[in-house]
Amino acid sequence: MTNRLCEFEGCTRTHDAKGLCRAHYQQLARGAELTALAGRFPRVDTLDQFFWDRVIKSPKCWNWCGAKTTLGYGQIKFRGTSMLAHRYSYELTNGAIRPGGVIDHLCHNSSCVNPDHLREASHTQNMQNRSGAMSNSKSGVRGVFWSTANKKWRVFVASGRKKHHGGYFADIKDAEVAAQELRRLLHS
């Protein structure tokens, strides 16, 4: 028995319900006018083809243009398999990722799948390679906090499960330099 094709003119997807492919059937179910699936990716046979159809290479990063997680990481959903695009890219080049391994983006671009920008790391190493302060930081500088009691900027850097004090500073720029130096010493 051969698979029937969608009855929408020009659609090459397989029939799902009421003579239509799943995407056209969903348009029908929403009460929308049936339209061509412009901008959609063509149906592919292999995971490699699926992956490369969604990568846009630039001189620096190779950006994922398919589905993404809420954090901006590329997401592959192919024939019942779901994985992160940067992990797939790393495995294509470097082989299997060890159990519990994390893939760190050296370029700090979560949608990048360029294997030259990816490294296998521990969770701690990945956290140490963050690009900046946390989104709830009041100083906007990683590792620098305002001390109300001293009315100065205070430097704290975490390493392992310990916080290391880096001093108090009247100027935030001096505190930033001190935080960077302390991170360099602790995380080398």
RAWOSUL-V395009 format. One record per pair of residues at least 24 apart in sequence whose ideal C-beta (glycine too) atoms are under 10 Angstrom apart, sorted by the first residue. I is the first residue (numbers start at 1). J is the second residue. D is the distance in whole Angstrom. If there is no record, write none. Layout:
i=[I | I]
j=[J | J]
d=[D | D]
This chain:
i=[6 | 6 | 7 | 8 | 8 | 8 | 8 | 9 | 9 | 10 | 10 | 11 | 11 | 12 | 12 | 12 | 13 | 13 | 13 | 13 | 14 | 41 | 41 | 44 | 45 | 46 | 46 | 47 | 47 | 47 | 47 | 47 | 47 | 47 | 48 | 48 | 49 | 50 | 50 | 50 | 50 | 50 | 50 | 51 | 51 | 51 | 51 | 51 | 51 | 51 | 51 | 52 | 52 | 54 | 54 | 55 | 55 | 55 | 55 | 55 | 56 | 56 | 57 | 57 | 58 | 58 | 60 | 60 | 60 | 60 | 60 | 60 | 61 | 61 | 61 | 61 | 61 | 61 | 61 | 61 | 61 | 61 | 62 | 62 | 62 | 62 | 62 | 62 | 62 | 62 | 62 | 62 | 62 | 63 | 63 | 63 | 63 | 63 | 64 | 64 | 64 | 64 | 64 | 64 | 64 | 65 | 66 | 66 | 68 | 68 | 69 | 69 | 71 | 71 | 72 | 72 | 72 | 72 | 73 | 73 | 73 | 73 | 73 | 73 | 74 | 74 | 74 | 74 | 76 | 84 | 84 | 85 | 85 | 85 | 86 | 86 | 86 | 86 | 86 | 86 | 86 | 86 | 87 | 87 | 87 | 88 | 89 | 89 | 89 | 89 | 89 | 90 | 90 | 90 | 90 | 90 | 91 | 91 | 91 | 93 | 94 | 94 | 94 | 95 | 102 | 102 | 104 | 104 | 104 | 105 | 105 | 107 | 108 | 124 | 124 | 124 | 124 | 124 | 125 | 127 | 127 | 128 | 128 | 128 | 128 | 128 | 128 | 129 | 133 | 133 | 139 | 139 | 139 | 139 | 140 | 140 | 141 | 141 | 141 | 141 | 141 | 141 | 141 | 142 | 142 | 142 | 142 | 143 | 143 | 143 | 143 | 143 | 143 | 143 | 144 | 144 | 144 | 144 | 144 | 144 | 144 | 144 | 144 | 145 | 145 | 146 | 146 | 153 | 153 | 154 | 154 | 155 | 155 | 155 | 155 | 155 | 156 | 157 | 157 | 157 | 157 | 157 | 157 | 157 | 158 | 158 | 158 | 159 | 159 | 159 | 159 | 160 | 162]
j=[34 | 37 | 34 | 34 | 35 | 36 | 37 | 34 | 36 | 36 | 37 | 36 | 37 | 37 | 42 | 43 | 37 | 40 | 42 | 43 | 43 | 65 | 66 | 78 | 79 | 78 | 79 | 76 | 78 | 79 | 81 | 83 | 88 | 92 | 88 | 92 | 78 | 76 | 77 | 78 | 79 | 81 | 88 | 76 | 78 | 83 | 85 | 88 | 89 | 92 | 113 | 92 | 113 | 85 | 113 | 85 | 89 | 112 | 113 | 114 | 111 | 113 | 113 | 114 | 112 | 114 | 107 | 109 | 112 | 114 | 116 | 117 | 105 | 107 | 108 | 109 | 111 | 112 | 113 | 114 | 116 | 117 | 86 | 89 | 107 | 109 | 111 | 112 | 113 | 114 | 115 | 116 | 117 | 109 | 111 | 112 | 113 | 114 | 88 | 89 | 109 | 110 | 111 | 112 | 113 | 111 | 111 | 113 | 110 | 111 | 110 | 111 | 110 | 111 | 109 | 110 | 111 | 112 | 103 | 105 | 110 | 111 | 112 | 113 | 110 | 111 | 112 | 113 | 113 | 110 | 113 | 111 | 112 | 113 | 110 | 111 | 112 | 113 | 114 | 115 | 117 | 118 | 113 | 118 | 120 | 113 | 113 | 114 | 115 | 117 | 118 | 115 | 117 | 118 | 119 | 120 | 115 | 118 | 120 | 118 | 118 | 119 | 120 | 120 | 126 | 127 | 128 | 129 | 130 | 129 | 131 | 131 | 132 | 158 | 159 | 160 | 161 | 187 | 187 | 158 | 187 | 157 | 158 | 159 | 183 | 186 | 187 | 187 | 176 | 179 | 172 | 175 | 176 | 179 | 172 | 176 | 172 | 173 | 175 | 176 | 177 | 179 | 180 | 176 | 179 | 180 | 183 | 175 | 176 | 178 | 179 | 180 | 182 | 183 | 169 | 172 | 173 | 174 | 175 | 176 | 178 | 179 | 180 | 175 | 179 | 172 | 175 | 178 | 179 | 178 | 179 | 179 | 180 | 181 | 182 | 183 | 182 | 181 | 182 | 183 | 184 | 185 | 186 | 187 | 183 | 186 | 187 | 183 | 185 | 186 | 187 | 186 | 186]
d=[10 | 9 | 10 | 6 | 9 | 8 | 9 | 9 | 8 | 6 | 9 | 7 | 7 | 10 | 8 | 7 | 8 | 9 | 10 | 6 | 8 | 9 | 7 | 8 | 10 | 9 | 10 | 8 | 5 | 8 | 7 | 9 | 8 | 10 | 9 | 8 | 10 | 7 | 9 | 5 | 9 | 10 | 10 | 7 | 8 | 10 | 7 | 6 | 7 | 8 | 8 | 10 | 10 | 7 | 9 | 8 | 8 | 10 | 6 | 9 | 10 | 10 | 9 | 8 | 9 | 9 | 7 | 8 | 8 | 8 | 10 | 8 | 9 | 6 | 10 | 5 | 8 | 4 | 8 | 6 | 10 | 6 | 10 | 8 | 10 | 10 | 9 | 6 | 5 | 4 | 8 | 9 | 8 | 7 | 5 | 6 | 8 | 9 | 10 | 9 | 10 | 9 | 5 | 8 | 5 | 8 | 10 | 10 | 8 | 6 | 8 | 10 | 6 | 10 | 9 | 4 | 6 | 10 | 10 | 9 | 5 | 7 | 10 | 10 | 8 | 6 | 9 | 6 | 10 | 10 | 9 | 8 | 9 | 5 | 8 | 8 | 7 | 5 | 9 | 9 | 9 | 6 | 9 | 9 | 10 | 8 | 4 | 7 | 5 | 9 | 7 | 6 | 10 | 5 | 8 | 7 | 9 | 10 | 10 | 8 | 8 | 9 | 7 | 10 | 5 | 9 | 9 | 5 | 10 | 8 | 9 | 9 | 8 | 9 | 8 | 7 | 10 | 9 | 8 | 8 | 10 | 10 | 9 | 8 | 7 | 9 | 5 | 9 | 10 | 10 | 6 | 8 | 9 | 10 | 9 | 10 | 6 | 9 | 7 | 5 | 10 | 7 | 9 | 8 | 6 | 8 | 8 | 8 | 8 | 9 | 4 | 8 | 7 | 7 | 8 | 6 | 10 | 10 | 5 | 6 | 8 | 5 | 10 | 9 | 10 | 9 | 10 | 9 | 9 | 10 | 10 | 5 | 10 | 9 | 6 | 10 | 9 | 9 | 5 | 5 | 10 | 9 | 6 | 8 | 9 | 9 | 10 | 8 | 9 | 4 | 7 | 9 | 9]
